[in-house]
Amino acid sequence: MSDKMKAVRLHAFGGPEVLVYEDALRPDVKPGEVLVRVQAAGLNPPDWYLRDGYRALPPQWRPNPSFPLILGTDVSGVIEAVGAEVAEFSIGDEVYAMVRFPDDLMTGSNAYAHYVSVPASHVALKPAGIDHIHAAGAPMSLLTAWQFLIELGHDEPNPFQPSRHEPVALDGKTVLINGAGGGVGHLAVQLAKWRGARVIAVASAKNEALMRDLGVDQFIDYKTTAADDVVRDVDLVLDAVGGADMERFFHVLKPGGALFLVNPLGFAGHEEAEKLRITVSSTQVRSNGAQLAEAARLLDDGIVRVVIDSTFPLAEASRAHERAGDGSIQGKIVLAV
């Protein structure tokens, strides 16, 4: 096997144009790892945040890595080699994974490439009932929804709060999901329905047909109606959007309810939440092959499906990032390798 491969790398931070399709060294496989021949790689917000140098963060928090970098965490592909100490996977297995996240948050996890080395603990067998494109669209968004709503699955320190994030029981409860048409949102809708919740979806009008198809009980077009004007007595709000005035969701929650924030940066309502007896919680998604193996059963059975917004060849990763920058993404953007 050649020691060279094709990859999409950046040699400086900037816009989509800094992504360059070029030769790179194929990674070695270390003990405890597998080498995956990538068939597809999914895009996620940390990809474009890192490409841009995390300019939204305070200067002291921004990365100062060694270039060139290879972005991307989410892959689906075929195991090409198995490192020492790995017994659970074999060459030829079709797998999917979120690679080394958040450990490589500031340096890139190397998924935009023909090959990537992955800790075996981050890998799960790909659901046989879906193709590599759909499998590559799943890992980060599905694990985010899973760890917020179903099971955290780890005891690592929480970077957003002193306490451990704790999911809440969903059966028979009313859950409002803001940003329901996006990557995390459309999967969270399906997990909440699977767990027996009544689901209110908040998204743009173009997502209404999809949301109805996924079984939501109420749809709100945020461009014409403010959810906090028309909804009351919700048990849980999962805000997959973030941004200004996340505190507005206090108005839709019942006392004792919970507000889960996928992107909590800028939230300033902790004192008010305490007065209203509302639990506010967030967590950082982490790679977890065991959870992906559990979720694979749902993907295989069609209980949960990954919606694909668009696909691009790996060589056109810059165009995929331009699509991400356009906004109003329905589901996931995926690179075909």
C-alpha positions in Angstrom: 0.0 0.0 0.0 1.3 3.5 -0.9 2.2 5.8 2.0 0.4 8.6 0.2 -3.3 9.4 0.0 -5.5 12.3 -1.0 -6.9 14.6 1.7 -8.4 18.0 2.1 -6.0 20.2 4.1 -5.8 23.8 5.2 -2.5 25.7 5.5 -4.0 28.8 7.1 -7.3 29.8 8.7 -9.9 31.4 6.5 -13.0 30.9 4.4 -13.9 27.9 2.3 -11.3 28.7 -0.2 -8.5 27.7 2.2 -9.5 24.0 1.8 -7.1 22.3 -0.6 -7.4 18.8 -2.1 -3.8 17.5 -2.2 -1.5 14.6 -1.4 -0.8 13.8 2.2 0.8 11.0 4.2 -1.4 8.0 4.9 -1.7 7.6 8.7 -0.1 4.8 10.6 -2.3 2.5 12.8 -1.3 2.4 16.4 -2.2 -0.2 19.1 -5.8 0.1 20.0 -6.7 1.7 16.6 -8.1 0.7 13.3 -7.3 2.2 9.9 -10.5 3.1 8.0 -10.6 3.5 4.2 -13.1 6.4 4.1 -16.1 6.1 1.9 -17.9 9.3 3.1 -17.3 12.0 5.6 -19.9 14.2 7.3 -19.7 17.9 7.9 -20.4 19.5 11.3 -20.2 23.0 12.8 -16.8 22.4 14.5 -15.4 21.8 11.0 -16.1 25.4 9.8 -15.4 26.9 13.2 -11.9 25.4 13.1 -11.4 26.3 9.4 -12.1 29.9 10.5 -9.8 29.7 13.5 -12.6 29.8 16.0 -12.8 33.6 15.5 -16.0 33.8 17.6 -14.0 32.8 20.7 -11.9 35.1 22.9 -8.3 35.3 21.5 -6.9 33.3 24.4 -9.1 30.4 23.6 -8.4 30.2 19.9 -6.2 27.4 18.4 -2.6 27.9 17.5 -1.9 24.6 15.7 0.8 23.4 13.4 -0.4 23.5 9.8 -1.4 21.8 7.6 -4.6 20.5 9.3 -7.2 18.0 8.1 -10.7 18.8 9.3 -13.6 16.4 10.0 -14.7 14.0 12.6 -17.5 11.9 11.0 -16.7 8.9 8.8 -18.1 5.8 7.3 -15.9 3.3 5.6 -14.1 0.0 5.6 -11.4 -1.2 7.9 -8.2 -1.5 6.0 -5.9 -2.5 8.9 -6.2 -3.4 12.6 -3.8 -2.4 15.3 -2.5 -4.5 18.1 -4.8 -5.0 21.0 -7.9 -4.7 18.8 -10.0 -7.9 18.9 -13.5 -6.6 18.2 -13.0 -5.5 14.6 -11.5 -7.2 11.5 -10.2 -6.1 8.1 -13.1 -5.6 5.7 -15.7 -4.6 8.4 -17.9 -1.7 7.4 -17.9 0.9 10.2 -18.8 4.4 11.2 -17.4 6.7 13.8 -16.9 10.1 15.3 -13.1 10.4 15.5 -11.3 11.7 18.6 -13.8 14.4 19.6 -13.5 16.7 21.5 -9.8 15.6 22.0 -8.8 17.0 18.6 -11.3 19.9 18.7 -8.6 22.5 18.0 -6.4 20.5 15.6 -8.8 18.5 13.4 -9.6 14.8 13.5 -8.4 14.0 9.9 -11.7 12.7 8.5 -11.6 14.7 5.2 -9.2 12.1 3.7 -9.0 8.7 1.9 -7.8 7.1 5.2 -8.1 7.9 8.9 -6.9 6.1 12.0 -9.5 5.8 14.6 -9.4 4.5 18.3 -11.4 1.2 18.2 -13.5 2.5 21.2 -14.9 5.2 18.9 -15.9 2.8 16.1 -19.1 0.8 15.6 -20.3 -1.5 12.8 -22.1 0.5 10.1 -25.9 -0.2 10.1 -26.3 -2.7 7.2 -29.6 -1.1 6.1 -28.1 2.3 5.2 -25.3 3.4 2.8 -22.0 5.1 3.7 -23.4 8.6 2.8 -26.2 8.3 5.4 -23.9 6.6 7.9 -21.3 9.4 7.6 -24.1 11.9 8.3 -24.9 10.4 11.6 -22.2 10.3 14.2 -21.7 13.7 15.7 -25.3 14.8 15.4 -26.7 11.5 16.5 -24.3 11.3 19.5 -25.2 14.9 20.5 -28.9 14.1 20.5 -28.3 10.8 22.2 -26.1 12.2 25.0 -28.5 15.1 25.6 -31.7 13.0 25.6 -31.0 9.3 26.2 -27.7 8.6 28.0 -24.6 10.8 28.6 -22.4 7.7 28.6 -19.2 9.1 30.3 -17.9 10.8 33.4 -15.6 13.3 31.8 -15.6 16.9 33.3 -18.3 19.1 31.8 -16.7 22.2 30.2 -19.9 24.2 30.3 -21.0 23.6 34.0 -19.8 22.2 37.2 -22.4 19.5 37.3 -22.9 16.4 35.1 -25.5 16.6 32.4 -28.5 14.4 33.2 -31.1 13.4 30.6 -34.7 13.4 31.7 -37.4 10.8 31.2 -39.3 11.5 28.0 -42.2 9.0 28.0 -45.5 10.9 28.1 -43.7 14.3 28.3 -43.9 17.2 25.9 -40.6 18.2 24.3 -40.0 21.3 22.1 -37.0 21.1 19.8 -35.7 24.4 18.4 -33.8 24.0 15.1 -35.6 20.8 14.4 -34.7 20.7 10.7 -30.9 20.7 11.3 -28.5 17.9 11.8 -28.9 17.5 15.6 -32.5 18.7 15.6 -34.0 16.2 13.1 -32.4 13.3 14.9 -33.4 14.6 18.3 -37.0 14.7 17.0 -36.9 11.0 16.2 -35.2 10.0 19.4 -37.8 11.9 21.5 -40.6 10.2 19.5 -39.0 6.8 20.0 -38.9 7.4 23.7 -42.6 8.3 23.8 -42.6 12.1 23.9 -45.1 14.5 22.4 -42.8 16.6 20.1 -43.2 20.3 19.1 -40.8 21.1 16.3 -39.6 24.7 15.6 -38.0 25.2 12.2 -38.4 27.1 9.0 -41.5 26.4 6.8 -39.5 24.4 4.3 -39.1 21.7 7.0 -42.8 21.3 7.8 -43.4 18.3 5.4 -40.3 16.5 6.7 -41.3 17.2 10.4 -44.8 15.8 9.7 -43.2 12.8 8.1 -41.1 12.2 11.2 -44.2 12.3 13.3 -44.1 15.6 15.2 -47.3 16.5 17.0 -47.0 20.3 16.4 -45.0 22.4 13.9 -44.0 26.0 14.4 -42.5 28.1 11.6 -40.2 30.4 13.6 -40.2 33.0 10.8 -43.9 33.7 11.3 -44.6 32.6 14.9 -42.6 32.9 18.1 -42.8 29.7 20.0 -42.8 31.6 23.3 -46.0 33.4 22.2 -48.0 30.2 21.5 -46.6 27.3 23.6 -46.9 26.7 27.4 -46.3 24.0 29.9 -43.6 22.1 28.0 -41.5 19.6 30.1 -38.3 20.0 28.1 -36.9 22.4 25.5 -33.8 21.2 23.5 -32.4 24.3 21.8 -30.2 23.1 19.0 -29.6 26.6 17.6 -28.3 28.9 20.4 -27.6 32.6 19.8 -29.3 35.5 21.3 -32.1 35.4 23.9 -32.1 31.6 24.7 -33.9 32.7 27.9 -37.1 33.2 25.9 -37.8 29.5 26.3 -38.4 30.0 30.0 -41.9 31.2 28.9 -42.8 27.8 27.3 -41.6 25.6 30.2 -43.6 24.5 33.2 -42.1 24.9 36.7 -39.7 21.9 37.2 -39.1 21.8 33.4 -35.7 21.7 31.7 -33.9 23.7 29.1 -31.1 21.8 27.3 -28.7 24.0 25.3 -26.6 22.4 22.6 -24.7 25.7 22.2 -24.8 27.5 25.6 -22.3 30.3 24.8 -24.0 33.6 25.6 -26.7 32.2 27.9 -27.2 34.5 30.9 -30.4 33.3 32.6 -29.2 31.0 35.4 -30.5 33.2 38.2 -33.9 33.5 36.5 -34.0 29.8 35.9 -33.4 29.1 39.6 -36.3 31.4 40.5 -38.6 29.6 38.0 -37.4 26.1 39.1 -36.1 25.3 35.6 -33.1 23.1 35.1 -30.7 24.5 32.5 -28.0 22.0 31.3 -25.5 21.5 28.6 -22.8 19.1 27.7 -20.0 18.5 25.2 -20.5 15.6 22.8 -17.9 12.9 23.1 -16.9 10.0 20.8 -18.5 6.8 21.9 -18.5 3.6 19.8 -20.8 1.7 22.1 -23.5 4.4 21.8 -23.2 4.3 18.0 -23.6 0.6 18.1 -26.9 1.0 20.1 -28.1 3.7 17.7 -27.1 1.5 14.7 -30.1 -0.7 15.6 -32.5 2.2 15.3 -30.9 3.3 11.9 -31.0 -0.3 10.7 -34.7 -0.7 11.6 -35.7 2.7 10.1 -36.8 4.0 13.5 -34.3 6.8 13.0 -33.2 8.0 9.6 -30.6 10.5 8.6 -31.8 13.2 6.2 -29.2 14.3 3.7 -29.2 18.0 2.7 -26.5 17.6 -0.1 -23.4 15.7 -1.1 -20.2 16.8 -2.6 -17.1 15.0 -3.8 -14.2 15.1 -1.3 -12.2 17.2 -3.8 -15.0 19.9 -3.6 -15.0 20.3 0.2 -14.8 24.0 -0.3 -18.1 24.0 -2.1 -19.6 21.9 0.8 -18.4 24.5 3.2 -20.0 27.2 1.1 -23.3 25.3 1.3 -22.9 25.2 5.0 -22.4 28.9 5.1 -25.6 29.5 3.1 -27.6 28.3 6.2 -31.1 26.8 6.2 -29.6 23.3 6.0 -32.1 20.4 6.2 -30.3 17.5 7.7 -26.6 16.8 6.9 -24.0 17.7 4.3 -21.7 14.8 3.4 -18.5 14.4 1.3 -18.3 11.4 -0.9 -14.8 9.9 -1.0 
